[in-house]
Amino acid sequence: MQQQNSLDRLFDLRGRGTNVRTEVLAGVVTFLTMAYIIAVNPGILRDAGLPREATIAATCLAAAIPTLLMGFWANFPIALAPGMGLNAFLTYSIVIGQGVRWQTAMGIVFIEGVLIALLVLVGAREAVMRAIPVSLKTAIGVGIGLFIAFIGLQHAGWVVGSEATMVGPGSFHRVPTLVATAGLLVTAALMAARVRGALLLGVIATTLFAAVATQFFGAKMLSAPRNILSLPDLSTFGRLDIPGALSLKFAATIFAFLISDFFDTMGTVVAVGRQAGLTGRDGTTPRLRRVLLVDSLAAVWGGLCAASSVTSYVESAAGVSEGGRTGLSSVVVGLLFLLAMFFAPLIAAVPQEATAPALIVVGFLMLGQIRELTLDRVDDAFPAFITLLAIPLTFSIARGIALGFLAYALLHLLRGRIREVPPLLWPIALLFALSLAL
């Protein structure tokens, strides 16, 4: 009881209408929905020349420390890990595309993180967050919900690539697709019955379905890991090349990383904060500077760990949907990532079809924010529409936000309503325009 009271005081559990059990469950759900990064990130960075075993440990360590800091210091239910998209940019655009050593590429990530941290310390990043119109903040949350659901549909095999139409329908003749579909039905039924831990139970049930499919239908969705336990390989830790990354020729690359990381995080914080009911009516987020500073330092830490840039994860909305409201859920995620350093082979065996139902359901829940959008004024509503549409279809939170910002500024300019645009939005829109042009 005394320990529970101390946790209550530390994380303000009662003040946010939650308890230890709910926060622990939320943390477990968040971890399971983003644990795929333990396997996916090393797979991408392997193409950049990093050893897989070391990158598994680096991925876990890079995620654990910032997430613990987000929980204990910022008291916010967001988990962090190496960012999808950012890791692909590092591997295929910088290392392979430009012929840069991975050590130098990690140095670029380190410098980008330092620059964003400086922007937070001078209040620039927080000022940008507060200057965003409520309509765009709502659209960002809805767009990220659609983005999460889209990823889930891909993992489930419902949506596949198509040369003719970009995307196309998947085949329900595939056993993995049927397994994910069965898991989605179970998860939705549990949600409808208001069963606590529905998302977590859905992940477990789908994993069991995958095991049955592997055993009796030859689907090969699960493979027995070679080892259950393994000592972390930290041989790549600290092997970044900062002097090499300071070369003037990498200025545009650092800027590209900075823009993407800056606004990806902004979208995630807005979306998760609104989903958790932690934002005010004007869309402001409590302890925002701490949240943004932890995220900025996480990028620095990601470069130091040789795990790519670490950023806030939209999958944190899964834990929020299970009732997570405080940093205690983030602490649970961080501790699980530390444990995963030793159990990485076992966790990596969980198929992506097992987390697909959770992602789809979270996307559905985040769609509820669309009620706050009104269509009375086109110069407010249309940029919001562009934002929520572009985020999933461009597969980029930052790109969707960029297009929404530009549409908002230009429409108000054409309508002669310049004074209604927050002054800070004009230089941001200009930066976005330059970024898109370059």
N, C-alpha and C positions, 0 to 999 in steps of 0.2 A: 504493500500500500504506500509506504514512504517513497519507494522508487517511482511509483506511478505519479505521486504528487510532484516529485521533482521534475519528471518529464512534462507534466502539465504546466508547471511554471516556466520551464525552459522553452517550450514550444507553443504555449498559450492554447492548449488543446480545447479547454472549455470555451474560451473566447471565440474560437472558430467553429464550435459546434461539432467536435470530433472526439475520438478517444484513442488509446494506444492500440487496441485491437484493429480498429479501422485503418489507422495509419500504417500499421505493419502489413496488413493485407494489401493496401494500396501500393506500398513499396514493392511487394512481391509481384503484383500484377504489372507494374511499370517495368520492373526488371525483366520479366518474362517476355514482354512485348518488344523490348529493345535488345534482348540478349543475342539476337541474330547477328549483331555487329561484331560479336566475338569471333564469328566464323567469316563474316563477309569482309570486314576491314582487312584482315591478313590476306584474304584472297586477292583483293585489289592491289594492296601494297606489295604483294609478291611480284607483280609485274614491274614494279619500280626497283626491284632488286633486293627487297628486304626479306630475311628468312622468316618462314611462316611461324615456327615455334616461338621465336622471340617476339614477333608482332602480336601473337595471341596474348602473351603476358603484358606487352606494352599497351595494347588496347584496353585490357582490364584495369591496369594501373592508371592509365590516362583518364579513364571514366570515373574511377573510384574516388580519387582525392578531390577533384572539383565538386563532385556530387555531395560528398560529405561536408565540404565547405558551404555549399548552397544550403544544406540542411541546418547545420549548426549556426552559421553566421547570418545568412539571409532569411532563414526560416521560411522557405518557399518550396512548394511541391514540384520542383523541376529537377530532372536528372540530366546529366551531361555525358557525352561520349563522342568519339571521333565522328565527324559529320559526313553523312552520305552526300555525294556530290562534290564536297570539298576534297575528299580522298581521291575521287576519280579525276578531278581537276589536277591535283598534285601529280598523280601517276601518269596520266595520258597526255596532259597538255604541257606539263613542266618537265618531268623526267624523260619521258619518251619523245614528246613533241619537240622539246628544246634541247634535248641531250644533256640535261643537268643531272649531276649526281644526287642520289636521294639525301645525302647528308646536307647538301646545299639547299635542297627543297625544304627540308625540315627547318633549316635556318630561316627561310622565307616565312614559314608559318610562325616561328618564334617572333620575328620582327613585326609581323602583322598583328599578333596578339599584343605586343608592347604598345603599338600605336593606338589600338582600340582602347586599351587600358588608360592611356593618357587622355583620350577623348572623354572617357567616363569621369576621370578625376577632375577635369575642367568643367564638367557638367554638360558637355556638348551632346553626348549620347542620350542622356536623360531629357534634355531640352527637346530633342527631336521626338522622343516618345510622347512627350506631353503636347507637342504641337499637332499631332495627327488628329484630324477630325473624327468624331465618333462614328460617322458612317463608314469611314475607311477601316477603323479599328474593328467594327463589327464584321465587315467584309473579309478582313484578314482572318478572323477566327473561323468564319464559315468556309472560306477558301481552303484553309489548312485542314478542316474537317473533311472536305471533299478530297483533298490530296491524300490524307491518311486512308480514306476508304478506297481510293484508286489503287494505292499500293497494296492494300489488302486484297482487292480483286485480282491484281496481278499475281500475288502469292498464291491465291486460291485457284488460279488457272482459268478464271472466268474471262479475263481480258488478256489478249496476246498481241504481239506486234504484227503489223501488216504493211507491206510495201505499197499497197493500193490506197488504203484508208488510214494509215498511221497505226491505228489500233483495230482489233477485230475480236470477235467472240471466240472463246476457248472451246475445247471439245469436252463434252461430258462423257465421252467414252474412255477418258483417262481416269485411272484409279485415283491418283493424287487429287484431281479435281473433285471427284465424288467424296473423298475423305474430307477435304476442306469444306465442302457443301454440307455434309452431315454435321461437322463441327459447328458450322455457322447456325444451323437449325437448332442444335442443342443449346448454343450460347444465347440465341434470341429467345428461345423458350424459357431459359433460366432468367433472363432479363425481364421477360413479360411476367414471370411469377414473382419478381422482386426478390430473388434469391441473392443473399449477400455473397460476394466473391464469384459472381456469374462469369466474369471474364476469365478469371484464373481457372475455374472449373472447366470452362470451355477449352482453354489451352491444354489442360490435362486430358480431357476427354478426346480431343482431336489427336493428341500424341498417341493415346491408346489405340484409336482407330488406325493410325498410321502403322503402329506395331502389328496389328492384325492383318492389315493389307500387305505388309512386307512378308509376314510369315506364311499367309495362305494364298495370296494372289500375285506374288512375285513382283510387287511394285517397287521394291528397293527404296522405300522412303526413309527407313531407319537402318543404320548400320551399327553394329556393336563397336564401341570405341576400343582402341587398342589398350588403353589404360584408363582407369577411373581417376586416379590421382597422378599428378606430375608436378615436379618442382618448376617454378617460374624461370624462364630464360630471359634475363635482363641484359643480354650482351649488346643490344643496340641503344640502351639508355645513355643519354648525354652525348651521342656521337653526331650531333648536328654541326653544321659549318656556318656559323654566324658571319665571320669576316667575308666569306665567299658570297653570302646572300646580300651583303651590303653594296654590291656592285650596282652602278647606276642602270645597267641594262635590265635589272630586275624590278625597277620602279613601277612599271605598268603591271607586272605580275603581282606585286605586293598590293597595289591599289585594287586589283580585281578580287584578290582574296579578302581584302578589308571590306569592300562593298558587299560582297556576298555574305560574309560572316555577320557584318553589322546588322543587315536587314533580315536575314534568316532568324536571328535571335530575337529581333524586335517582334516579328510575327509570332514566334513561339511563345514569348512572354505574354503578349496580348491575348493570344488564343487560350492558353492554359489558365491565365489569371481570370479571364471571363468565365471559363468553364467551371472554375472552382468557386466563383462568386466572390473573389478577392478584390475585384476592381470597383472603384466608385462609379457613380452615375456618369461622370464625365470621362470614364475609361482610365483613370489614373490607377497605378499599381502601387501598393504599399512596399516600402523598403526597396524601391526600384533601383536606386544607385548601388546598393549592395548586390542585388541580383545581376545587374549589368557588369559590375566589377568582377564578380566571380566568373561570369561567362568570358570576360575578356582575358583574365588570367588563365583560364582553362585552355585558351588557344596557345598561350606561351608554354604551358605545361605539356600540351600535346606535341609540340615541336621538340621539347626536351626529352619526352618519352619515345620519340620516333614513331608516333602513332597517327600523324596528320593532325589537322586542326580540330580541337574539341569544342563542341558547341552544345547549346540547349536542345533537348530532343522533344519533338512534338508528341512522341509516344508517351510522354509524361501525362498526357490527357487520359490515357487508359487508367492510371492510378487515381487521377482526379475523379473519373467516372465511378470508381469504387469507393469514393468518399474521402480521398486524401485531400487535406486542406493545409497541412503544415510541413515544415522541414523534416519532421520525423520520418515521413515516407521517403524523402530523399536520403536520409541517413541509412535507412534500410537498404535502399538501392545501392548506395556506396559500399556498404558492408558485403552485400552479395557479389558485387564486382570484385572485391578483394578475395572473397572465397573462390570466385570463378577462376582466379589465377591458378588455383590448384586443381579445379574440376573442369577446366576448359574442354578437354576431350569429351566429357559426358554431356555438357551443356550444348556444345556445338552439334551434337547428334540430333537435337530437336529440329524437325523439319520446318521450313517456312510456312507450310500449309497449316501448322498447328497454331501459329500466331495470326494468320490471316483473318479468322473470325473476329478476334478481338479488335483488330484494326478497322474492320468494316463497321462493327457496332459502335466504336468510338467516333468514327466519322458521322454516323447517324445521330449520335447524341450531340455532337458539336453543331450539327445543322440547326438545332433549336434556336441558336442565336439569331437566325435570319428574321425572327419575329420583330426584332428591334429595327430592321431596315424599313424605311418608308419610301414610297415612290412619288411623293408629292413634288419634289424638286429634282428635275433631271440632272442638274449640274452637281448634285450631291449623290443621287442614286446611281447614275450611269457609271461614274468612276468606281463606285463600290461593286457594281456588276462586273466591270472589267477585271477588278482585282480578284474576286472570288472565282471567276471563270478561268483566268490566266494562271493562277497558282497551280491547279492540278494539271491543266493541259500543257503548260510549258515545263512541268515537272520541276519547278523552281519557285520557292517562296519569295526569294529576292526579286526575281523577274516579274512576278505577279504584282508585288508591291510597287515596283518601279513603274509599271504601266498604269497602275491605279493613281499614283502620285501625279504622273504627267497628265493623265486625263483630267484629274481634278483641277490642276493649275491652269491648263489650257482652256477648259470649259468656262471657268470663272473669268479668265482673261477675255475670252470672246463675248461673254455676257456682260462685260463691264462691271464685274463684281470683285475687283482686285482687292478691295479692302476687307472682304470676307475671308480671304485666304491668310492663314497665319504667316507672318513675315518669314519665318524660318523655312517654310515649305518651298519658297522660290529658289534659294540656292541648292536645296536638296533635289528639286526637280531638274535644275540645270545639271547637277552632277549625274543624275540618272540619264539624262539625255546624252551627255558625253560618254557615259559608260556604254549605253546601247549603240552609240555611233562607232565607238572604238572596238 
